[in-house]
Amino acid sequence: MEILLPEIIFAGATIGTVSDLDGTFKLVTEAESGDLIVSFVGFKTQKTAF
Protein backbone atom coordinates (compact mmCIF):
# COMPACT_ATOMS: atom_id res chain seq x y z
CA MET A 1 0.00 0.00 0.00
CA GLU A 2 1.37 3.40 -0.95
CA ILE A 3 1.08 6.31 1.45
CA LEU A 4 0.99 9.71 -0.22
CA LEU A 5 2.89 12.59 1.35
CA PRO A 6 4.25 11.03 4.57
CA GLU A 7 6.36 13.12 6.93
CA ILE A 8 10.08 12.19 7.04
CA ILE A 9 12.34 13.49 9.83
CA PHE A 10 15.82 12.79 11.18
CA ALA A 11 15.55 10.98 14.53
CA GLY A 12 16.54 13.30 17.36
CA ALA A 13 16.41 16.40 15.17
CA THR A 14 13.88 19.09 14.42
CA ILE A 15 14.30 19.11 10.64
CA GLY A 16 12.14 17.14 8.28
CA THR A 17 10.13 17.20 5.08
CA VAL A 18 7.26 15.48 3.29
CA SER A 19 7.52 13.46 0.11
CA ASP A 20 6.07 14.57 -3.20
CA LEU A 21 3.33 12.64 -4.98
CA ASP A 22 5.95 10.25 -6.44
CA GLY A 23 7.36 9.46 -2.97
CA THR A 24 10.54 11.45 -3.60
CA PHE A 25 12.02 13.58 -0.84
CA LYS A 26 15.29 15.35 -0.02
CA LEU A 27 16.90 16.02 3.35
CA VAL A 28 20.40 17.44 3.74
CA THR A 29 22.67 16.46 6.63
CA GLU A 30 26.35 16.13 7.37
CA ALA A 31 25.72 12.85 9.23
CA GLU A 32 27.01 9.72 7.53
CA SER A 33 24.47 7.50 9.29
CA GLY A 34 21.42 7.77 11.50
CA ASP A 35 17.72 7.04 11.51
CA LEU A 36 14.85 8.45 9.50
CA ILE A 37 11.37 8.42 10.99
CA VAL A 38 8.48 8.10 8.53
CA SER A 39 4.99 8.89 9.77
CA PHE A 40 1.50 9.50 8.50
CA VAL A 41 -1.75 10.03 10.41
CA GLY A 42 -3.57 6.74 11.00
CA PHE A 43 -0.52 4.53 10.26
CA LYS A 44 2.21 3.06 12.43
CA THR A 45 5.34 5.24 12.56
CA GLN A 46 8.44 3.47 11.24
CA LYS A 47 12.14 4.09 11.77
CA THR A 48 14.77 3.10 9.22
CA ALA A 49 18.54 3.50 9.19
CA PHE A 50 20.43 5.45 6.51
C-alpha positions as CSV (number, residue, x, y, z in Angstrom):
1,M,0.0,0.0,0.0
2,E,1.4,3.4,-0.9
3,I,1.1,6.3,1.5
4,L,1.0,9.7,-0.2
5,L,2.9,12.6,1.4
6,P,4.2,11.0,4.6
7,E,6.4,13.1,6.9
8,I,10.1,12.2,7.0
9,I,12.3,13.5,9.8
10,F,15.8,12.8,11.2
11,A,15.6,11.0,14.5
12,G,16.5,13.3,17.4
13,A,16.4,16.4,15.2
14,T,13.9,19.1,14.4
15,I,14.3,19.1,10.6
16,G,12.1,17.1,8.3
17,T,10.1,17.2,5.1
18,V,7.3,15.5,3.3
19,S,7.5,13.5,0.1
20,D,6.1,14.6,-3.2
21,L,3.3,12.6,-5.0
22,D,5.9,10.2,-6.4
23,G,7.4,9.5,-3.0
24,T,10.5,11.5,-3.6
25,F,12.0,13.6,-0.8
26,K,15.3,15.3,0.0
27,L,16.9,16.0,3.3
28,V,20.4,17.4,3.7
29,T,22.7,16.5,6.6
30,E,26.4,16.1,7.4
31,A,25.7,12.9,9.2
32,E,27.0,9.7,7.5
33,S,24.5,7.5,9.3
34,G,21.4,7.8,11.5
35,D,17.7,7.0,11.5
36,L,14.8,8.5,9.5
37,I,11.4,8.4,11.0
38,V,8.5,8.1,8.5
39,S,5.0,8.9,9.8
40,F,1.5,9.5,8.5
41,V,-1.7,10.0,10.4
42,G,-3.6,6.7,11.0
43,F,-0.5,4.5,10.3
44,K,2.2,3.1,12.4
45,T,5.3,5.2,12.6
46,Q,8.4,3.5,11.2
47,K,12.1,4.1,11.8
48,T,14.8,3.1,9.2
49,A,18.5,3.5,9.2
50,F,20.4,5.5,6.5
